[in-house]
Amino acid sequence: MNKIIFYNTLSRKKEEFAPTKKGEVGLYTCGPTVYNFAHIGNLRAYIFEDILRRVLEYNGYKVRHVMNITDVGHLTGDRDMGEDKLEKGAKREGKTAWEIAEFYTKAFLADMRKLNIKAPSDKYMPRATDYIAEQIELVKILEKKGFTYKISDGIYYNTSKFKDYTKLNHKDLETLKEGARVEKNVEKKNATDFALWKFSPANTKRQMEWDSPWGIGFPGWHIECSAMSAALLGNQLDIHCGGIDHIDVHHTNEIAQSEAATGKPFFNYWMHGAFLNIEGGKKMAKSEENFLTLENAFLKKGIDPLVYRFAVLQTHYRKPMEYSEKIMLNAAKGFEHLKNQVRELGKIKNEQLKIKDKYKGMFIKAINDDLNMPRALAVTQEMLKSDLSKPDKLAVILDFDKVFGLNLSEAGKKSELPKNIQELVNKRYKARENKNWEESDRLREEIEKLGYIVEDIKNETRIYKK
């Protein structure tokens, strides 16, 4: 196996990756709370996690990837205050909470397909509502070990009983307490304490609630990931991922409850992706009502969603990424240029093509250095400008695309044009045959106004969607 280096949030430094089981990796990535569409900031995190999985597989590891679906228990306030997001979504749309969960789960999976993100198998994409028994059992263990207490709205974890509570976020406990006091609960023993099991409000019938040893209610948000990762990964707790917004609360609480229950370390490597900011440096978030989806930011504008994936590759996952229409337009041009470079290389022949070790070695060095995708793209361009033969270049870039995930093997395939565009293209062919260059130029402009690129190369004309 090649040497792989990852930045570990737990140690705050780069470390050589060493899995718990030779040749295999247990990977847990926090999935969506399915009460609304995923915004493109969310999707940036899922692209980063997909790149991580692809890099591990490219290096020969067998990856057991678990991604949860949160369909209950995530309240509008991350610290156990406010309304359940699924119940809120149900009121917003006049549906049941179960219907909301099903609809937005399907929407999320559709977004993953459009971005060429590898989904875990159904077994490894657990819904929180399917693991209620495991969550209750974990709370019972914590109760038996003396880490819990009961107040009027639920069973809570006593963070003062866990001495290394801040080891992931590396913050002073008083700073965390100050942040936690924003969402007040006067009954809690400590501001940072969190709910393991919430009671259903009195005289209220929730759509999602279950019986438990403590009364009818529903699980806290944090207990879900601990229970599902333990159930599906066992002791193979190698890498846990999420956005940087999960560090202070969600992931810190996962570690506290899991390690208190088992007495063992909970995941050896923690990796977090930075935010996507809109113009002006503001974080994109549903709570701010400033979020863009794949649909309204790309598809409705006739832009291939893989343009966004290409844009994400150009910024290191630990650095903030800026979004603007201008930036995405430049990404679209860059992606089209890359596809054109691939088209120029011709088609894969039947014979086995040798992947040139020089560029493959440079590529592996880049991707294995904490997923340095900007450097990997630079290596790709260096290779494309080299004196390698076209067949060798094609073999190399398609090999690299196992990590990029840009579907570059499809670049050379002709796609069917809309009827109106094809008619204009046919008219332009005739104008060029008749050497009516003025009419040919007019038709080119008309085609380009409709969102297509016209390229005349020797005796061939190529038409691409912008």
C-alpha positions as CSV (number, residue, x, y, z in Angstrom):
1,M,0.0,0.0,0.0
2,N,1.1,3.5,-0.7
3,K,1.7,6.0,2.1
4,I,-1.4,8.2,2.7
5,I,-1.3,11.3,4.9
6,F,-4.5,12.9,6.3
7,Y,-5.1,15.9,8.5
8,N,-6.6,14.6,11.7
9,T,-8.8,17.1,13.5
10,L,-8.3,15.0,16.7
11,S,-4.5,15.7,16.8
12,R,-4.6,18.9,14.7
13,K,-1.8,17.6,12.5
14,K,-1.2,15.5,9.4
15,E,-0.7,11.8,10.2
16,E,0.1,8.7,8.2
17,F,-3.1,6.7,7.8
18,A,-3.0,3.2,9.4
19,P,-6.3,1.3,9.3
20,T,-7.4,-1.0,12.1
21,K,-7.7,-3.9,9.6
22,K,-5.1,-4.5,6.9
23,G,-6.3,-3.6,3.4
24,E,-9.7,-2.4,4.7
25,V,-11.2,0.8,5.9
26,G,-14.3,1.6,8.0
27,L,-15.6,5.0,6.9
28,Y,-18.5,6.8,8.5
29,T,-19.8,10.0,6.9
30,C,-22.6,12.1,8.5
31,G,-25.5,12.0,6.1
32,P,-28.4,14.5,5.5
33,T,-31.3,15.5,7.7
34,V,-34.0,14.9,5.2
35,Y,-36.5,17.7,5.9
36,N,-35.5,19.8,2.9
37,F,-33.4,19.8,-0.2
38,A,-29.6,19.6,0.3
39,H,-28.0,22.9,-0.6
40,I,-24.7,23.1,-2.6
41,G,-22.8,23.8,0.6
42,N,-24.0,20.5,2.0
43,L,-23.1,18.8,-1.3
44,R,-19.6,20.2,-1.2
45,A,-19.1,18.0,2.0
46,Y,-20.4,14.9,0.2
47,I,-18.1,15.5,-2.8
48,F,-15.1,15.7,-0.4
49,E,-16.2,12.5,1.3
50,D,-16.6,10.8,-2.1
51,I,-13.1,11.9,-3.1
52,L,-11.8,10.5,0.1
53,R,-13.5,7.1,-0.6
54,R,-12.2,7.1,-4.2
55,V,-8.6,7.9,-3.0
56,L,-8.8,5.0,-0.6
57,E,-10.1,2.7,-3.3
58,Y,-7.5,3.9,-5.8
59,N,-4.8,2.9,-3.3
60,G,-6.3,-0.6,-3.1
61,Y,-8.3,-0.4,0.0
62,K,-11.7,-2.1,0.4
63,V,-13.9,0.6,1.9
64,R,-16.9,-0.2,4.1
65,H,-18.7,3.2,3.8
66,V,-21.6,4.0,6.1
67,M,-23.7,7.2,5.6
68,N,-26.7,7.7,7.9
69,I,-30.0,9.3,7.0
70,T,-31.3,11.4,9.9
71,D,-35.1,11.2,9.7
72,V,-35.9,12.0,13.3
73,G,-34.4,13.8,16.3
74,H,-32.5,16.7,14.7
75,L,-34.1,19.8,16.3
76,T,-34.0,23.3,14.8
77,G,-31.5,24.1,17.6
78,D,-28.5,21.8,17.5
79,R,-28.4,21.8,21.3
80,D,-31.7,20.1,21.9
81,M,-34.0,23.1,21.7
82,G,-36.7,23.9,19.2
83,E,-38.9,21.8,16.9
84,D,-38.0,18.5,15.3
85,K,-36.9,19.4,11.7
86,L,-39.0,16.6,10.2
87,E,-42.1,17.6,12.1
88,K,-41.5,21.2,11.0
89,G,-41.1,20.1,7.4
90,A,-44.4,18.2,7.6
91,K,-46.3,21.3,8.7
92,R,-44.6,23.4,6.0
93,E,-45.7,21.1,3.2
94,G,-48.9,19.5,4.6
95,K,-47.5,16.0,4.5
96,T,-46.6,13.4,7.2
97,A,-43.1,13.4,8.7
98,W,-42.6,10.0,7.1
99,E,-43.6,11.4,3.6
100,I,-41.2,14.3,4.1
101,A,-38.4,11.9,5.0
102,E,-39.1,9.7,2.0
103,F,-39.4,12.6,-0.5
104,Y,-36.2,14.3,0.6
105,T,-34.2,11.1,0.9
106,K,-35.0,10.4,-2.8
107,A,-34.1,14.0,-3.7
108,F,-30.8,13.7,-2.0
109,L,-30.0,10.4,-3.7
110,A,-30.8,12.0,-7.0
111,D,-28.4,14.8,-6.3
112,M,-25.7,12.3,-5.5
113,R,-26.2,10.6,-8.9
114,K,-26.0,13.9,-10.7
115,L,-22.7,14.7,-9.0
116,N,-21.4,11.2,-9.6
117,I,-21.1,10.6,-5.8
118,K,-20.8,6.9,-4.9
119,A,-23.6,6.0,-2.6
120,P,-23.1,3.3,0.1
121,S,-25.2,0.1,-0.4
122,D,-28.7,0.2,1.2
123,K,-27.4,-1.8,4.1
124,Y,-24.8,0.9,4.9
125,M,-27.2,3.8,4.4
126,P,-29.2,3.4,7.6
127,R,-32.2,5.5,8.6
128,A,-32.2,6.6,12.3
129,T,-35.8,5.4,12.6
130,D,-34.7,1.8,11.8
131,Y,-32.2,1.8,14.7
132,I,-34.3,3.0,17.6
133,A,-33.7,-0.2,19.6
134,E,-29.9,0.2,19.3
135,Q,-30.1,3.8,20.4
136,I,-32.2,2.9,23.5
137,E,-29.7,0.2,24.4
138,L,-26.8,2.6,24.2
139,V,-28.6,5.1,26.5
140,K,-29.3,2.3,28.9
141,I,-25.5,1.5,29.0
142,L,-24.7,5.1,29.7
143,E,-27.4,5.2,32.4
144,K,-26.0,2.2,34.1
145,K,-22.5,3.7,34.0
146,G,-23.7,6.9,35.7
147,F,-23.4,9.3,32.8
148,T,-27.0,10.3,32.5
149,Y,-29.7,12.2,34.5
150,K,-33.4,13.0,33.9
151,I,-35.1,16.3,33.6
152,S,-38.6,17.3,32.5
153,D,-38.0,17.1,28.8
154,G,-35.7,14.0,28.6
155,I,-32.7,12.0,29.5
156,Y,-29.4,14.0,29.3
157,Y,-25.7,13.2,29.2
158,N,-23.6,14.8,31.9
159,T,-20.6,16.1,30.1
160,S,-18.8,16.9,33.4
161,K,-18.4,13.2,33.9
162,F,-16.3,12.8,30.7
163,K,-12.8,14.4,31.3
164,D,-11.7,14.7,27.7
165,Y,-14.9,16.4,26.4
166,T,-13.0,19.0,24.4
167,K,-10.3,16.8,22.9
168,L,-11.8,17.1,19.3
169,N,-12.6,20.8,19.2
170,H,-9.5,21.8,21.2
171,K,-11.4,24.7,22.8
172,D,-11.6,25.9,26.3
173,L,-14.6,24.4,28.1
174,E,-15.8,27.8,29.3
175,T,-15.9,29.0,25.6
176,L,-18.0,26.0,24.7
177,K,-20.3,26.6,27.7
178,E,-20.8,30.3,26.6
179,G,-21.8,29.2,23.1
180,A,-24.2,26.6,24.6
181,R,-25.9,29.2,26.8
182,V,-27.5,30.7,23.7
183,E,-30.0,27.9,23.8
184,K,-31.1,28.0,27.4
185,N,-32.3,25.0,29.4
186,V,-32.3,26.0,33.1
187,E,-32.7,22.4,34.2
188,K,-29.5,21.1,32.7
189,K,-26.6,20.6,35.1
190,N,-24.0,21.9,32.6
191,A,-24.6,24.2,29.6
192,T,-22.8,21.6,27.3
193,D,-25.0,18.6,28.4
194,F,-27.1,17.1,25.6
195,A,-30.2,15.0,25.2
196,L,-30.0,11.3,24.7
197,W,-33.7,10.7,24.7
198,K,-36.4,13.4,24.4
199,F,-39.9,13.0,25.9
200,S,-42.9,13.7,23.7
201,P,-44.5,17.0,24.8
202,A,-47.4,16.5,27.3
203,N,-50.8,16.1,25.7
204,T,-49.2,16.0,22.2
205,K,-49.1,13.1,19.8
206,R,-45.9,13.3,17.7
207,Q,-45.8,11.6,14.3
208,M,-42.5,9.9,15.2
209,E,-42.3,8.6,18.7
210,W,-41.5,5.3,20.5
211,D,-41.9,3.7,23.9
212,S,-38.7,3.5,26.0
213,P,-37.7,2.7,29.6
214,W,-38.0,6.4,30.3
215,G,-41.3,7.1,28.6
216,I,-42.7,7.8,25.1
217,G,-40.4,10.0,23.0
218,F,-37.6,10.0,20.4
219,P,-33.8,9.8,20.3
220,G,-31.5,12.8,20.5
221,W,-29.6,13.7,17.3
222,H,-26.1,12.7,18.5
223,I,-27.0,9.2,19.8
224,E,-28.1,8.1,16.4
225,C,-24.6,8.2,14.7
226,S,-23.0,6.5,17.7
227,A,-25.5,3.6,17.6
228,M,-25.5,3.2,13.8
229,S,-21.7,3.3,13.4
230,A,-21.3,0.7,16.2
231,A,-23.9,-1.5,14.7
232,L,-22.5,-1.4,11.1
233,L,-18.8,-0.9,11.6
234,G,-18.2,-2.7,14.9
235,N,-14.6,-2.1,15.9
236,Q,-13.5,-1.0,12.5
237,L,-13.7,2.7,13.4
238,D,-11.1,4.2,11.1
239,I,-12.4,7.5,9.7
240,H,-15.3,9.7,10.6
241,C,-16.2,12.7,8.4
242,G,-18.4,15.7,8.3
243,G,-18.5,19.5,7.9
244,I,-16.5,21.7,10.2
245,D,-19.8,22.8,11.8
246,H,-20.1,19.3,13.4
247,I,-16.9,19.6,15.3
248,D,-18.0,21.6,18.4
249,V,-21.3,19.9,19.1
250,H,-22.3,16.8,17.1
251,H,-19.0,15.1,16.8
252,T,-17.8,16.1,20.2
253,N,-20.9,14.6,21.7
254,E,-20.6,11.5,19.6
255,I,-17.1,10.9,21.1
256,A,-18.2,11.6,24.6
257,Q,-21.1,9.2,24.7
258,S,-19.5,6.4,22.6
259,E,-16.2,6.4,24.6
260,A,-18.1,6.6,27.9
261,A,-20.2,3.6,26.8
262,T,-17.4,1.4,25.5
263,G,-14.3,2.6,27.3
264,K,-12.5,2.5,23.9
265,P,-11.5,5.2,21.4
266,F,-14.2,6.2,19.0
267,F,-12.7,6.5,15.5
268,N,-9.0,7.1,15.0
269,Y,-9.2,9.8,12.3
270,W,-11.6,12.7,12.1
271,M,-11.7,14.7,8.8
272,H,-13.8,17.8,8.2
273,G,-14.6,19.8,5.2
274,A,-14.7,23.6,5.2
275,F,-17.8,25.8,4.4
276,L,-19.0,27.0,1.0
277,N,-19.4,30.8,1.2
278,I,-21.6,33.0,-1.0
279,E,-20.4,36.3,-2.2
280,G,-19.5,38.5,0.8
281,G,-18.1,35.6,2.8
282,K,-21.3,34.5,4.4
283,K,-21.8,30.8,5.1
284,M,-24.5,29.1,3.0
285,A,-27.2,27.6,5.4
286,K,-30.9,26.7,5.3
287,S,-31.4,28.6,8.6
288,E,-30.2,31.8,6.8
289,E,-32.6,31.1,3.9
290,N,-29.7,31.9,1.5
291,F,-29.2,28.4,0.2
292,L,-28.9,27.3,-3.4
293,T,-29.7,23.8,-4.6
294,L,-28.3,21.8,-7.5
295,E,-31.6,22.5,-9.3
296,N,-31.8,26.3,-9.1
297,A,-28.0,27.0,-9.2
298,F,-27.2,24.6,-12.1
299,L,-29.9,22.5,-13.7
300,K,-32.4,25.3,-14.4
301,K,-29.6,27.3,-16.0
302,G,-28.7,24.4,-18.3
303,I,-25.4,23.8,-16.5
304,D,-24.1,20.3,-16.0
305,P,-23.9,19.5,-12.2
306,L,-20.5,18.0,-12.8
307,V,-19.3,21.6,-13.3
308,Y,-19.9,22.0,-9.6
309,R,-17.9,18.9,-8.9
310,F,-15.1,20.2,-11.0
311,A,-15.2,23.6,-9.2
312,V,-15.0,21.8,-5.8
313,L,-11.9,19.9,-6.9
314,Q,-10.1,23.2,-7.5
315,T,-10.2,24.2,-3.8
316,H,-8.7,22.0,-1.0
317,Y,-11.4,20.5,1.2
318,R,-10.0,22.2,4.3
319,K,-10.2,25.7,2.8
320,P,-13.3,27.8,2.5
321,M,-14.7,27.8,-1.0
322,E,-16.4,30.8,-2.6
323,Y,-19.5,30.6,-4.7
324,S,-20.6,33.2,-7.3
325,E,-22.1,32.9,-10.8
326,K,-18.8,34.3,-12.2
327,I,-16.8,31.6,-10.4
328,M,-19.2,28.9,-11.7
329,L,-19.1,30.3,-15.2
330,N,-15.3,30.1,-15.1
331,A,-15.5,26.5,-13.8
332,A,-17.9,25.6,-16.7
333,K,-15.4,26.9,-19.2
334,G,-12.5,25.1,-17.4
335,F,-14.5,21.8,-17.4
336,E,-15.4,22.2,-21.1
337,H,-11.8,22.8,-21.9
338,L,-10.8,19.6,-20.0
339,K,-13.4,17.6,-21.9
340,N,-12.3,19.1,-25.2
341,Q,-8.7,18.0,-24.4
342,V,-10.0,14.4,-23.8
343,R,-12.0,14.5,-27.0
344,E,-8.9,15.4,-28.9
345,L,-7.2,12.2,-27.7
346,G,-9.5,10.0,-29.7
347,K,-11.1,6.8,-28.5
348,I,-9.9,3.9,-26.3
349,K,-8.6,1.1,-28.5
350,N,-9.1,-2.6,-27.6
351,E,-5.5,-3.2,-26.7
352,Q,-4.3,-2.7,-23.1
353,L,-2.7,0.8,-22.7
354,K,0.1,1.2,-20.3
355,I,-0.4,3.9,-17.6
356,K,2.8,5.9,-17.5
357,D,4.5,5.6,-14.1
358,K,5.9,9.1,-14.0
359,Y,2.6,10.9,-14.0
360,K,0.8,8.2,-12.0
361,G,3.5,8.6,-9.3
362,M,3.0,12.4,-9.3
363,F,-0.8,12.0,-9.1
364,I,-0.6,9.5,-6.2
365,K,1.7,11.8,-4.3
366,A,-0.8,14.6,-4.7
367,I,-4.0,12.7,-3.8
368,N,-2.3,10.9,-0.9
369,D,-1.1,14.2,0.6
370,D,-4.4,15.0,2.4
371,L,-6.4,14.8,-0.8
372,N,-4.6,17.6,-2.6
373,M,-6.9,17.7,-5.6
374,P,-5.8,21.1,-6.9
375,R,-2.3,19.6,-7.3
376,A,-3.7,16.5,-8.8
377,L,-5.5,18.6,-11.5
378,A,-2.2,20.5,-12.1
379,V,-0.4,17.1,-12.6
380,T,-3.2,16.2,-15.1
381,Q,-2.6,19.3,-17.2
382,E,1.2,18.8,-17.1
383,M,0.6,15.3,-18.4
384,L,-1.8,16.5,-21.2
385,K,0.8,19.0,-22.4
386,S,3.6,16.4,-22.4
387,D,5.0,14.5,-25.3
388,L,3.1,11.3,-24.4
389,S,1.2,9.7,-27.3
390,K,-2.5,10.4,-27.5
391,P,-3.5,6.8,-26.5
392,D,-1.2,6.9,-23.5
393,K,-2.6,10.3,-22.4
394,L,-6.1,9.0,-22.7
395,A,-5.3,6.0,-20.7
396,V,-3.7,8.1,-18.0
397,I,-6.5,10.7,-17.7
398,L,-9.2,8.0,-17.5
399,D,-7.2,6.3,-14.8
400,F,-7.0,9.6,-12.9
401,D,-10.8,10.1,-13.4
402,K,-11.4,7.1,-11.1
403,V,-10.6,9.7,-8.4
404,F,-11.9,12.9,-10.0
405,G,-15.3,11.3,-10.8
406,L,-15.9,13.6,-13.7
407,N,-17.1,10.9,-16.2
408,L,-14.4,11.9,-18.7
409,S,-14.9,8.7,-20.6
410,E,-18.2,10.2,-21.7
411,A,-16.5,13.3,-23.1
412,G,-16.0,11.9,-26.6
413,K,-19.5,10.6,-27.0
414,K,-21.9,12.6,-29.1
415,S,-25.1,13.6,-27.3
416,E,-28.3,14.2,-29.1
417,L,-29.1,17.8,-29.7
418,P,-32.5,19.4,-29.2
419,K,-34.5,19.5,-32.4
420,N,-34.3,23.3,-32.8
421,I,-30.6,23.3,-32.3
422,Q,-30.1,20.4,-34.8
423,E,-32.1,22.3,-37.4
424,L,-29.9,25.4,-37.0
425,V,-26.8,23.2,-37.2
426,N,-28.0,21.6,-40.4
427,K,-28.7,25.0,-41.9
428,R,-25.2,26.1,-41.0
429,Y,-23.7,23.0,-42.7
430,K,-25.4,24.0,-45.9
431,A,-24.3,27.6,-45.6
432,R,-20.7,26.4,-45.2
433,E,-21.0,24.0,-48.1
434,N,-22.2,26.9,-50.2
435,K,-19.3,29.1,-48.8
436,N,-21.9,31.5,-47.4
437,W,-19.7,32.6,-44.6
438,E,-21.9,35.5,-43.5
439,E,-24.9,33.2,-43.0
440,S,-22.7,30.7,-41.3
441,D,-21.5,33.3,-38.8
442,R,-25.1,34.5,-38.2
443,L,-26.2,30.9,-37.5
444,R,-23.2,30.3,-35.2
445,E,-24.3,33.4,-33.1
446,E,-27.9,32.2,-33.0
447,I,-26.8,28.7,-31.8
448,E,-24.4,30.2,-29.2
449,K,-27.2,32.5,-27.9
450,L,-29.2,29.4,-27.2
451,G,-26.5,28.1,-24.9
452,Y,-24.2,26.0,-27.1
453,I,-20.6,26.2,-28.1
454,V,-19.7,25.8,-31.8
455,E,-16.2,24.6,-32.7
456,D,-15.0,24.3,-36.3
457,I,-12.0,21.9,-36.3
458,K,-10.5,21.1,-39.7
459,N,-13.4,19.3,-41.6
460,E,-15.5,18.7,-38.5
461,T,-17.9,20.9,-36.5
462,R,-18.5,20.1,-32.8
463,I,-21.5,21.4,-30.8
464,Y,-21.4,21.3,-27.0
465,K,-23.7,22.6,-24.3
466,K,-22.1,25.6,-22.4
